[in-house]
Amino acid sequence: MSTAQHKIGSGFGARSTAGDVLHGIDLSGKLAIVTGGYSGLGLETTRALAEAGARVVVPARRPEAAREALADTDGAETDELDLGDLESVRAFAERFLASGRAIDIVIDSAGIMACPETRVGPGWEAQFATNHLGHFALVNRLWPAIEPGGARVVSVSSAGHHYSGIRWDDVHWRTGYDKWEAYGQAKTANVLFAVELDRRGQESGVRAFSLHPGGILTPLQRYLPKQEMVERGWIDESGTPLNPEGFKTPQQGAATQVWAATSPQLAGMGGVYCEDCDIAEPAPADGARTGVRAYATDPEQAARLWDLSAELTGVNAFG
């Protein structure tokens, strides 16, 4: 089967920063929504977009913390949003739609990783619910404001999608919960969401992308015990990164999502998974966790997940 998953030679790479990929790009008059845009990669994304002239709306589960983090960022505003609570998603979307503003960029950057088994809403597994279903509902509810003929939706996935495809017989992990496989399923869902959203949205000129930002030590690791990170070789007993060259800085980690959201090199394209500021290649057969797994870009699985997500959330902008 042919695939669009091939590098285009963007000229950027793993060490490029969000500022690098925005060099020469003027976002004046554009409006972006960045979930999780007040911490880690999201914060660097918000800062970079605002510095390029965009107005950035940052919906946050902790709005006070968001206001504090963005106090010195001109062009950023905050609102309240808990992606694990569909009523909160609805309320935020209604407030935004009432403002009458159009959206040029949505970056679904918020997420949780490898948390203990946690239930939200009607008993949904928290990683699938927060990382995928919350963003699915958010984008669908905001769809009337997403600007036709040029808007982009960027779904922040991870190389973690290699851990698991969609567990169709038990997406909410009623049995056999494994925090890393559950994370993998949620990150696969992020990729599949972009595939199907791009298919549905491209008729109106709205394109969608997904990506792996790279390995970065951020608050995303909040649920990981220090000893587990030591055993994985990420840090030593004092908390110092053991292989600084193996991790990106937050500014470098934000680059790929900013590139996907703004790069003219991606004009006329969509539905692809990116890494290191370029389109990713298909995953190699040897099992290495690089590139993108075929199950994450399978259009049939993407359509199936869309239908399931619409059924679970009760939201579908496309009927």
N, C-alpha and C positions, 0 to 999 in steps of 0.2 A: 504494500500500500504506500502511495506517495505521501509525503508529509512536508508541511511548511517549516518544520523544525530544523532549520539549518542557519548557521551564522551568516550574517550579511556584511561582516567586516565593518563594524560601526566606527572603528578607530579608538574606541574606549576599551577599558578592561577592568580587571578585578580591583585595581588601586585607584581608579577614577573616583572622584567625589561628586556629590550632587551639584556642587558649584561648577565643576568641570563640564558636566553634561548640559548645564543650563547656560554656559557661556554664549553670549550673543543672542539668546532667546528672550524676547520681551513678552511678559505675561500680563502687562497692564490691561485692565479691563476684564480679566479672566477671574472666574470664581472657582475655587477648589474646595472640596470637602475631604478632610483627612481624618479618618477614625484613628484613635490612638495617637493623635498628632501632638501630644504634649510630653512624650516620654520616648527614650531610645531612638530608634530609627524614625518613628513618626515625628518626633520633635525636630530632627534634622531635616526631614522632608518639609515640614511646615516652614521652617526658617528659610530654606532654599527657595521655595516657591514664593514666599513673601518678598524675599530680596529681589526676585526677578519681576516683581510688580503685581503678583496675584493677590486677590483677597482670599484668605484661607479661613474656612469655618472648621473648628475643631470640636466635634461633639465628644463628650468625655463622661466616663462613669464617675470620675472625681472632679467635677467642674472647678472646685476651689483650687485643687492642685494644678489644674490646667491653666487657670488664670495666672497663678503664680509663675509657672514655667514659661508662660508666653508674655509676661508683663513687658518685656523689652522688645517684643517682635511686632513692629508696625505692620498693620495689615491683617493681623490674626484676631479672630473672635472666637468665643467659646459658647457651648451650650451643653445641656445635659443629655446623656444617652447611655443606657446599659444594654449592650448587645445581647445579653442573656435574658432580657425581659422584653417580649414582643410588644407589650403595652408601652414601654418606654420608647421603643423604636417607632411605633405609630405616633406617639406624642411629638417626638422630635421632628419627624417628617412633616406632620401637620403644621408645626410652628414654622418650619422652613418654607413650605409651600405657600403659607400665608404671607410671607415676605415678598412674594412675586418675583424673586430673583431666579435667573437661569444658572445652571451648573455646567461648567466646562470640563471639570476633572473631578472624578471620585477616586480616592485611593483608600482601599479597605486595608488599613495597616494594623489595626488593633488585633490582638490575639492573646491566647494563653497557651502554654506548652507544658506537657507532661505533668499535669496536676493530679493529685490524688483523685480517686473516683468521686465525682461530684455531680449532683443532679440539679438542673434548673428547669423553670417552667413546669410543664406537665410530666416531669421525670426524665427529661432529655439529658443525655451525656453532655457535660459542660463544654468540652472542646469542640465537638461537632456543632452544638447549639450556638456557641459564642463565635467561633471562627468562621463558620459557614452560614447557619440558618439566620443568625442575626443580620449578617451582611446581605444575604439573599433578600430578606424582608426589607431592609433599608433601601437597597438599590431599586427594588420594585416599587416601593412607596414613593421614592423620589423621582421615579421615571418621568412624570409630567414636567419636571423642571430640568431634566437633563437635555442639554442643548442638541437638537438634531443637526447633522451636517458638520460634525467635528469634535464632539465630546468624546472623552475616553474614560473608561472605568478600568481601574487597575486592582487586581486581586492579589494580595501579597501571600504567596504560598511559601514553600521551603523545600530544600532537599529532603526534609523529613517526609515528603510524600512517598519516598522510596520504602518507608517502613510498612505501608499498607495501602491497598486499594480500598474501595468502598465495601464494607461488610454488609452486603445487601440483606442477609438474613437476620441481622441484628445490629443496625446502625447505632443504636443507643447503648450497646454493650450491657445488655441485661445479664449476660453471663461472661465470665472469662476476661474481665477488664484488665487491660495492659496499657499503662499510661503512654508508652511510646507508640504502640500500634494505634491507639485512639488518636494520638496527635497526627500520625501518618494519614489516617483516614480523613481527618479534618483538612489537612493540607492538600490531599488529593481532591477533596471536594472544592477547595479554592480554585484549583486548576480547571476542573470540569465546569464550574460555574462560569468562568471566563469563556470557555469554549462555546457553551450554549448561549450565553448572553451575546457574544459576538455574532453568532448565527442569527439570532433574533433581532439584534439591534442594527446590523449593518445596512439594512434597507433604508433606515432613517439616518444613516451616516454616523452612528455611534459605534465605536469599536472598543473591544475589551482585550485585556492582556493579563497574564499571571506571571509570577517570577519567584526566583529564589534570591534573597538579598545577599546571601553569603553568611559565613560564620562570624557572629559578632557577640561579644559579651555585653548584654543589656539587661534591664529588669525583666525581660522575657524569661530569664532563668530563675525567677523568684521561687518557683516550687521545687527546685532541685536542691537536695541536701548538699552541703559543701563536700562531703565525702564522695558523693557520686560524681561530682565534677572533677575531684582529684583522681578518682579511679578511671575516668574517661580521658585523663591526661590534659584537661583544659587548664587547670590551675594547680599550684602547689599548696601545701598545708597552710601557708600564710595568705592564700588568696591571690597570689601573683600569677598571671598567665604564663604557662610553661612554654608556649610557642607563640609569642606575639605576632610573628610573621604569618602564622596560620589563621589569624583572625583579622577581620577588617575593622577599621574604626567606624563609629556610627556615621560619620560623613560619607565614608566609602560604602557602607551598608545601605544608605539611603539612595545611592546613585541609581541603581537599576530601576527602582520604582519611579523615580523622577524622570529617568530616561524614557521609560515606557509611557509615562503620562504626557510627555511633551515633545519627544524627538520627531523632527520632520522626516527622519530616516524611516519611520514606521508608517508614513502616509499610505493609505490604501491597504494596509495590512491589519491583522487582528486575529484573536483566538489562539495566539502562540504563547509559549512559556519562555521566559527570558532568564538569563543569568549573566553576571559580569558585564552588564550594559550591552548585551547583544542577544539575539535569539539563540536559544540553547539547541544543542544537537540531541537526537534521540539517545536514551540511556544505552550504554554499551552492554553487550551480552554477558560480560564477565561479572555483573552484579555491582560494579562500582557505583557509588551514589553521586554520579554526575549526570548532567542532562536530564531528560524527562522520560518517565516511564510511559509506555504505550497506553496503559490503562487510564492514565490521567488525561490523555488527550483524545480518547475514544469518543467519537460523536454520539454513538448509541448510548454509552454510559452517561454522557453529559445530558442528553435528553431525558434519560430515565431519572437522573438525580434532580433535574429541574422539576419534573412532574412530582416526585416525592416531596421536594422542598415546598412546592406550592401547596400540596395537600397538607403538610405539617403546619405551615405558617398561615395558611388561608389567604395568601397574597400572591397575585400573579398579574403583572402589568400587561401581559400579552393575552389575557383572556383565558 
